[in-house]
Amino acid sequence: MMTPDEDNPFAPQARGPPPVPRRTSTHHSDGGNPFAQARGRWGNEQGEMDGEGTVGEIHAVNSKAYASTSGAYDLERREREVKKKEMELQAREKALQDAIRLAPRPPNWPKCKPILYHSIEDEIPVETQRMVRVAYVNWIITFVGYLFNWLVIFLMFVSGTDTGVGDWFFATLVSALGIPLSFTLWYRALYRAAQTQGSTLAYGKFFLHWLVHMVWTVWTLVAAPTVADYCAGFFVMIRELDSGGSKGITFAIMSLINIVIWMTVFFLGFWMGKQALSEFRSAGGPGRVRGSTRTAADVVLEMNGSGSACIDTLSNVLDPWSFVPSELDRATPRAAPPRTPFSEGNDRRTATSRVPVLSGLHCLRTSRRILPAAEAWDVCFRSAF
């Protein structure tokens, strides 16, 4: 006999524990490892290795990679150390050579009565020895030119030509001053400049005196009438040819020889100046000159061009009767407050009344940039003259 609950589909069901899902298989070939399938996938792709073998091989690969990386790093470090030592050794050798080259030595020039040490091989670097040798030959030819010019003018004076006592006196004076000054000013200046690494001061001194030497060479070659009759140049040669006679022809030929000598001096001097300019450029001298000039120009432009900006800013910051030097103690200028109708109306008068004070303030602020450039140019002109 069936109970009413069995036939009633709407009867409440009995509550109990939830049903347990059925397992298709509880046995695993890997000893019950639920991750066997995942490990098997990686294992099939990489060779069915167990856990210990995989970790050991990874450690071995990492060790090899670390060893190779550390070896490359050690090799690079050793190369850097070797290069650094080589550079230090070269710097020491160069300093030692410079010290030996610039060390004081006993005088050996001129040989008749030595007054200074002169040796191009010992004191001049190899790359500039040719230039200095040509300059030395040029000075010797200049020396001969001064003496020969004096000789020609002296013979003209004692022979009763148009050459007067004044011409002979100036020829003597020119020869007496020209020989030592040419050696001291332009040749010795180039000699010392060649010892430096493109020093702006040394090369600037040489170029200044070299320019004077070239102008004097042209003056001697031309020998303009009335003002340069003490030079046996072109116009003197023409005058002696016009005078005729054996005496005139002889002095004309001597003047021609003097012209050839001074033309040689001119062309060698031109090559010498060109070579010195090339050495100066290769050593980076123009870059230093442009840098110092740019610094000085920036300071001047900043003092002149930014004066109005300084006045506009500080006229609102400072009171007309405030103590202006107190602003010098501030590391950074404070921002200007908003402009007021009072400051707008009195700004021009206040700014005009404080122009000298603010200019002095600006000069004090930029003194650290002005002083090096000013001192450099001052030393340059002092040493040049």
C-alpha positions in Angstrom: 0.0 0.0 0.0 1.4 3.4 -1.0 1.6 6.3 1.3 0.0 9.6 0.3 3.4 11.3 0.1 4.6 8.9 -2.6 1.7 9.7 -4.9 1.7 13.4 -4.2 4.0 15.2 -6.6 3.7 18.4 -4.6 4.8 16.8 -1.3 8.0 18.4 0.2 11.1 16.5 -0.4 13.2 15.1 2.4 16.2 17.1 3.2 19.6 15.5 3.5 23.2 15.8 2.6 24.0 16.9 -1.0 24.7 14.2 -3.4 28.3 13.4 -4.0 29.4 13.6 -7.7 30.6 10.3 -9.0 34.2 10.0 -10.1 35.0 8.3 -13.3 38.3 7.0 -12.1 40.0 7.3 -8.8 43.2 5.7 -9.9 46.1 7.7 -11.4 49.1 6.2 -13.1 51.2 8.9 -11.4 50.4 7.9 -8.0 47.4 10.1 -7.5 49.1 13.4 -8.7 46.3 15.7 -9.9 48.8 17.8 -11.8 50.1 15.0 -13.9 48.4 16.2 -17.0 49.8 19.7 -16.7 53.3 18.3 -16.0 52.9 15.9 -18.8 52.2 18.6 -21.2 55.4 20.5 -20.4 57.2 17.2 -20.0 56.2 16.0 -23.5 57.4 19.3 -25.0 60.7 19.3 -23.1 61.6 15.7 -22.7 59.6 14.1 -19.8 62.0 15.3 -17.1 61.2 14.9 -13.4 61.2 17.9 -11.0 64.8 17.4 -9.7 66.2 17.1 -13.2 64.5 20.2 -14.4 65.7 22.4 -11.6 69.2 21.1 -11.8 69.4 21.8 -15.5 68.1 25.3 -15.1 70.7 26.0 -12.4 73.4 24.7 -14.8 72.2 27.0 -17.6 72.1 30.0 -15.2 75.5 29.2 -13.9 76.9 29.1 -17.4 75.2 32.4 -18.4 76.5 34.1 -15.2 80.0 32.8 -15.8 80.0 34.1 -19.4 78.5 37.5 -18.4 80.9 37.9 -15.5 83.8 37.0 -17.7 82.8 39.6 -20.3 82.4 42.2 -17.6 85.8 41.4 -16.2 87.4 41.6 -19.6 85.8 45.0 -20.3 86.9 46.2 -16.8 90.4 45.1 -17.5 90.4 46.8 -20.9 89.3 50.0 -19.3 91.9 49.8 -16.6 94.6 49.1 -19.2 93.5 52.1 -21.3 93.4 54.3 -18.2 96.9 53.3 -17.3 98.1 53.9 -20.8 96.6 57.4 -20.8 98.2 58.2 -17.4 101.5 56.9 -18.6 101.3 59.0 -21.8 100.4 62.1 -19.7 103.4 61.5 -17.4 105.7 61.0 -20.3 104.5 64.2 -21.9 104.8 66.1 -18.6 108.3 64.8 -18.2 109.3 65.8 -21.8 107.8 69.2 -21.2 109.7 69.6 -18.0 112.9 68.5 -19.6 112.3 70.8 -22.6 111.5 73.8 -20.5 114.2 73.3 -17.9 116.7 76.1 -17.6 119.8 75.5 -19.6 123.1 77.4 -20.1 123.2 80.0 -22.9 124.4 78.8 -26.3 123.4 81.6 -28.7 125.0 83.5 -30.3 128.1 81.5 -30.4 130.4 84.5 -30.3 128.9 85.6 -27.0 126.1 83.4 -25.7 123.3 85.3 -24.0 120.4 82.8 -24.2 119.6 79.2 -24.9 118.4 78.5 -28.4 117.7 75.0 -29.7 114.8 74.2 -31.9 115.4 70.4 -31.6 115.3 70.4 -27.8 112.7 73.1 -27.0 110.2 73.0 -29.9 107.8 70.1 -30.4 108.3 68.1 -33.6 105.0 69.2 -35.2 106.1 72.9 -35.1 109.8 72.6 -35.7 109.6 73.2 -39.5 107.7 76.4 -38.9 110.2 77.7 -36.4 113.2 76.7 -38.6 111.7 78.7 -41.5 111.1 81.6 -39.1 114.7 81.5 -38.0 115.9 81.5 -41.6 113.6 84.4 -42.3 115.1 86.3 -39.4 118.7 85.6 -40.6 117.7 87.0 -44.1 116.1 90.0 -42.3 119.3 90.5 -40.4 121.3 90.5 -43.7 118.7 92.8 -45.3 119.1 95.4 -42.5 122.9 95.4 -42.9 122.8 95.5 -46.7 120.3 98.3 -46.7 122.6 100.3 -44.3 125.6 99.6 -46.5 123.9 100.8 -49.7 122.7 104.0 -48.1 126.1 104.6 -46.5 127.9 104.2 -49.9 125.4 106.5 -51.5 126.0 109.1 -48.8 129.8 109.0 -49.1 129.7 109.0 -52.9 128.0 112.4 -53.2 124.6 111.3 -54.5 121.3 112.8 -53.5 121.4 110.8 -50.2 121.9 113.2 -47.3 123.1 112.9 -43.8 119.6 112.5 -42.5 119.0 109.5 -44.7 122.2 107.9 -43.5 121.3 108.6 -39.8 117.8 107.0 -40.2 119.3 104.0 -42.0 121.8 103.6 -39.1 119.0 104.0 -36.5 116.7 101.5 -38.4 119.5 98.9 -38.6 120.5 99.3 -35.0 117.0 98.9 -33.7 115.5 96.6 -36.3 117.9 93.7 -35.8 117.4 93.1 -32.0 113.7 94.1 -32.1 113.0 91.7 -35.0 114.6 88.8 -33.0 112.9 89.7 -29.7 109.5 90.7 -30.9 108.3 88.5 -33.8 110.8 85.6 -34.0 111.2 85.0 -30.2 107.4 85.4 -29.9 106.8 82.7 -32.4 109.5 80.6 -30.7 107.7 80.7 -27.4 104.2 80.3 -29.0 105.4 77.1 -30.6 106.3 75.7 -27.2 102.7 76.1 -26.0 99.5 74.2 -27.0 97.9 77.0 -28.9 98.2 79.7 -26.2 96.0 82.7 -27.2 98.3 85.1 -25.4 101.5 83.9 -27.0 100.1 83.6 -30.5 98.3 87.0 -30.2 101.6 88.6 -29.3 103.3 87.0 -32.3 100.6 88.1 -34.7 100.7 91.7 -33.5 104.4 92.0 -34.0 104.4 89.9 -37.2 101.9 92.4 -38.7 104.2 95.3 -37.9 107.1 93.4 -39.4 105.2 92.8 -42.7 104.2 96.5 -42.9 107.8 97.5 -42.4 108.9 95.0 -45.1 106.5 96.6 -47.7 107.7 100.1 -46.6 111.3 99.1 -47.2 110.5 97.6 -50.6 108.6 100.6 -51.9 111.0 103.3 -50.4 108.6 106.2 -51.1 110.4 109.4 -52.2 111.2 112.1 -49.5 109.8 110.0 -46.6 111.8 106.8 -47.1 115.0 107.7 -48.8 116.9 105.8 -46.1 115.6 102.6 -47.7 117.2 101.3 -50.9 113.9 100.2 -52.4 112.1 100.6 -55.7 111.9 104.4 -56.0 115.6 104.8 -55.0 116.5 102.3 -57.7 114.6 104.3 -60.3 116.2 107.5 -59.1 119.7 106.0 -59.4 118.9 104.7 -62.9 117.7 108.1 -64.0 120.9 109.7 -62.7 123.0 107.7 -65.2 126.6 106.9 -65.2 128.5 104.0 -63.8 127.9 105.2 -60.2 124.1 105.4 -60.7 124.0 101.9 -62.4 126.0 100.4 -59.6 123.8 101.8 -56.9 120.7 100.7 -58.9 122.0 97.2 -59.1 122.7 97.2 -55.3 119.2 98.6 -54.7 117.8 95.7 -56.8 119.7 93.2 -54.7 118.3 94.8 -51.6 114.8 94.6 -53.1 115.3 90.9 -53.8 116.4 90.3 -50.2 113.4 92.1 -48.7 111.0 90.3 -51.1 112.3 87.0 -49.9 111.7 88.3 -46.3 108.2 89.2 -47.3 107.2 85.9 -48.9 108.8 83.8 -46.1 107.1 86.0 -43.5 103.8 85.5 -45.3 104.2 81.7 -45.3 105.3 81.9 -41.6 102.2 83.8 -40.6 99.9 81.4 -42.5 101.6 78.4 -40.9 101.3 80.0 -37.5 97.6 80.7 -38.0 97.1 77.1 -39.1 98.8 75.8 -36.0 96.8 78.2 -33.8 93.5 76.9 -35.4 94.5 73.2 -35.1 95.2 73.8 -31.4 91.7 75.2 -30.8 92.8 78.8 -30.2 90.0 80.5 -32.2 87.4 78.6 -30.1 88.8 80.0 -26.9 89.0 83.5 -28.4 85.3 83.2 -29.5 84.3 81.9 -26.1 86.0 84.7 -24.2 84.7 87.3 -26.7 81.2 85.8 -26.4 81.3 86.0 -22.6 82.4 89.6 -22.6 79.7 90.5 -25.3 77.0 88.7 -23.3 78.0 90.6 -20.2 77.8 94.0 -22.0 74.5 93.1 -23.7 73.1 92.0 -20.4 74.2 95.2 -18.8 72.8 97.4 -21.6 69.9 95.4 -22.9 68.4 94.1 -19.7 68.7 97.3 -17.8 65.1 98.2 -18.5 63.9 94.8 -17.3 65.9 95.2 -14.2 64.4 98.6 -13.6 60.9 97.4 -14.3 61.2 94.6 -11.8 63.2 96.2 -9.0 61.2 99.5 -9.2 58.2 97.5 -7.9 60.2 95.4 -5.4 62.2 98.2 -3.8 60.9 101.3 -2.1 62.5 104.5 -3.4 64.0 105.1 0.0 65.0 101.5 0.8 68.5 100.3 1.3 69.4 98.9 -2.1 72.6 96.9 -1.2 70.4 94.6 1.0 69.1 92.9 -2.2 72.6 91.7 -2.9 72.4 89.2 0.0 69.5 87.3 -1.6 70.5 84.2 -3.6 67.4 84.4 -5.8 65.4 87.6 -6.6 61.9 87.6 -5.2 58.9 87.9 -7.5 57.6 91.4 -8.2 54.3 92.3 -6.6 51.3 93.4 -8.8 51.5 96.8 -10.2 49.3 99.5 -8.7 48.0 102.8 -10.1 50.5 104.6 -7.8 53.4 102.6 -9.3 52.1 103.0 -12.8 52.0 106.8 -12.4 55.3 107.1 -10.6 57.2 104.2 -12.3 59.0 106.4 -14.9 60.1 109.0 -12.4 61.1 106.4 -9.8 63.0 104.3 -12.3 64.7 107.3 -13.7 65.8 108.4 -10.3 67.3 105.0 -9.5 69.1 104.2 -12.8 72.6 104.8 -11.4 71.9 102.7 -8.3 70.4 99.8 -10.3 73.2 99.9 -12.8 75.7 99.6 -10.0 73.7 96.8 -8.5 73.7 95.0 -11.9 77.5 95.5 -12.2 78.0 94.0 -8.8 75.9 91.0 -9.7 77.8 90.3 -12.9 81.3 91.1 -11.5 82.2 87.5 -11.4 81.7 87.3 -15.2 83.2 90.6 -16.0 86.5 90.4 -14.1 88.0 87.2 -15.8 87.4 88.6 -19.3 88.6 92.1 -18.4 91.7 90.7 -16.7 92.5 88.4 -19.7 92.3 91.3 -22.2 94.3 93.5 -19.9 97.1 90.9 -19.6 97.0 90.4 -23.3 97.5 94.1 -24.2 100.1 94.6 -21.4 102.2 91.7 -22.6 101.8 92.7 -26.2 103.3 96.1 -25.6 
